[in-house]
Amino acid sequence: MDTEKTENGTLETWTPEEVSRAFEDRKIVVIDVRTPQEFNVERIEGALLAPMQAFHPEHMPAQDGKRIVFHCGSGARSEKVARLCLDHGFGRVAHMKGGFGAWKAAGLPYTGTDMATGAPKTMRKES
């Protein structure tokens, strides 16, 4: 994990592998800030959706029990949302480096869409 001290707090940038391990261990909540359309096509199973276009930091839960890690498609939107949270009083916040694209490239499992049936399907990159 990389950390950056800002004037408002600490921004953490986690790798997909770090996010996957912590999520499996139930230590974090993963929040997807992509659009509902992107989320419906493919997503990290168990991630929550809070689209960037309607995002309000004041509606985010406290990180008392579990830390929040934001993610998007490439890491750009999740970093913007994380910095917005820092601007609104979060002392420490995290996002996933490379976003969902990096998650898939790392071969981590996700829920996609079976194009033959339109049904959800567990996916994993074939090595």
C-alpha positions as CSV (number, residue, x, y, z in Angstrom):
1,M,0.0,0.0,0.0
2,D,1.2,3.5,-0.9
3,T,0.3,6.4,1.4
4,E,0.3,10.1,0.7
5,K,0.0,12.7,3.4
6,T,-2.3,15.5,2.2
7,E,-3.2,18.8,4.0
8,N,-6.5,17.1,4.9
9,G,-5.5,13.6,5.9
10,T,-3.9,10.4,4.5
11,L,-4.7,8.9,1.1
12,E,-4.0,5.2,0.8
13,T,-3.6,3.5,-2.5
14,W,-4.1,-0.3,-2.3
15,T,-3.2,-2.9,-4.9
16,P,-6.0,-5.2,-6.1
17,E,-4.3,-8.1,-4.2
18,E,-4.3,-6.1,-0.9
19,V,-8.0,-5.3,-1.4
20,S,-8.9,-8.9,-2.2
21,R,-7.1,-10.2,0.9
22,A,-8.6,-7.6,3.3
23,F,-12.1,-8.1,1.7
24,E,-11.9,-11.8,2.1
25,D,-10.9,-11.4,5.7
26,R,-13.9,-9.0,6.2
27,K,-11.6,-6.2,7.3
28,I,-12.9,-3.7,4.6
29,V,-15.9,-2.5,2.7
30,V,-15.4,-2.1,-1.0
31,I,-17.4,0.7,-2.6
32,D,-17.7,0.9,-6.3
33,V,-18.0,4.5,-7.6
34,R,-18.7,3.5,-11.3
35,T,-22.0,4.0,-13.0
36,P,-24.9,1.6,-12.3
37,Q,-24.6,0.4,-15.9
38,E,-20.9,-0.5,-15.4
39,F,-21.8,-2.2,-12.1
40,N,-24.6,-4.2,-13.7
41,V,-22.3,-5.6,-16.4
42,E,-19.4,-6.7,-14.1
43,R,-18.5,-6.1,-10.5
44,I,-16.6,-7.3,-7.5
45,E,-19.0,-9.7,-5.7
46,G,-20.1,-8.1,-2.5
47,A,-19.0,-4.5,-3.3
48,L,-21.4,-1.7,-2.6
49,L,-22.4,0.8,-5.3
50,A,-22.1,4.6,-4.7
51,P,-21.8,6.2,-8.1
52,M,-19.5,9.2,-8.3
53,Q,-22.1,11.3,-10.1
54,A,-24.3,11.2,-7.1
55,F,-21.7,10.8,-4.4
56,H,-21.9,12.8,-1.1
57,P,-19.2,12.1,1.5
58,E,-21.5,13.2,4.3
59,H,-23.6,10.1,3.6
60,M,-20.7,7.7,4.0
61,P,-20.7,5.5,7.1
62,A,-17.9,6.0,9.7
63,Q,-14.9,3.7,9.4
64,D,-15.1,2.6,13.0
65,G,-15.5,-1.2,12.4
66,K,-14.4,-1.6,8.8
67,R,-12.3,0.6,6.6
68,I,-13.7,1.8,3.2
69,V,-11.8,1.2,0.0
70,F,-13.2,2.9,-3.1
71,H,-12.7,1.5,-6.6
72,C,-13.7,2.4,-10.2
73,G,-12.7,1.3,-13.7
74,S,-9.2,2.7,-13.8
75,G,-8.5,4.3,-10.4
76,A,-9.1,7.9,-11.5
77,R,-12.7,8.3,-10.2
78,S,-12.0,6.4,-7.0
79,E,-9.0,8.7,-6.3
80,K,-11.2,11.8,-6.8
81,V,-13.9,10.4,-4.5
82,A,-11.3,9.5,-1.9
83,R,-9.8,13.0,-2.0
84,L,-13.3,14.5,-1.7
85,C,-13.8,12.4,1.4
86,L,-10.5,13.8,2.8
87,D,-11.8,17.3,2.0
88,H,-14.9,16.5,4.1
89,G,-13.2,15.4,7.3
90,F,-12.2,11.8,6.7
91,G,-8.7,11.5,8.3
92,R,-7.7,8.5,6.3
93,V,-9.3,7.0,3.2
94,A,-8.3,4.4,0.6
95,H,-8.8,3.6,-3.0
96,M,-7.7,0.8,-5.3
97,K,-4.8,1.4,-7.7
98,G,-5.7,0.6,-11.4
99,G,-9.4,0.1,-10.5
100,F,-11.5,-2.8,-11.8
101,G,-9.2,-3.2,-14.8
102,A,-6.3,-4.0,-12.6
103,W,-8.5,-6.4,-10.5
104,K,-9.3,-8.4,-13.6
105,A,-5.7,-8.3,-14.9
106,A,-4.6,-9.8,-11.6
107,G,-6.9,-12.7,-12.2
108,L,-9.1,-12.0,-9.2
109,P,-12.7,-13.3,-9.4
110,Y,-15.6,-11.1,-10.2
111,T,-19.2,-11.3,-11.3
112,G,-19.7,-10.7,-15.0
113,T,-22.4,-11.3,-17.5
114,D,-22.8,-14.5,-19.5
115,M,-23.3,-13.0,-23.0
116,A,-25.1,-16.1,-24.2
117,T,-27.8,-15.9,-21.5
118,G,-27.5,-12.4,-20.0
119,A,-27.3,-14.0,-16.5
120,P,-24.6,-13.2,-13.9
121,K,-21.6,-15.4,-14.0
122,T,-18.5,-15.8,-11.8
123,M,-15.5,-14.9,-13.9
124,R,-11.8,-15.2,-13.5
125,K,-9.0,-14.4,-16.0
126,E,-7.6,-17.5,-17.5
127,S,-3.8,-17.8,-17.1
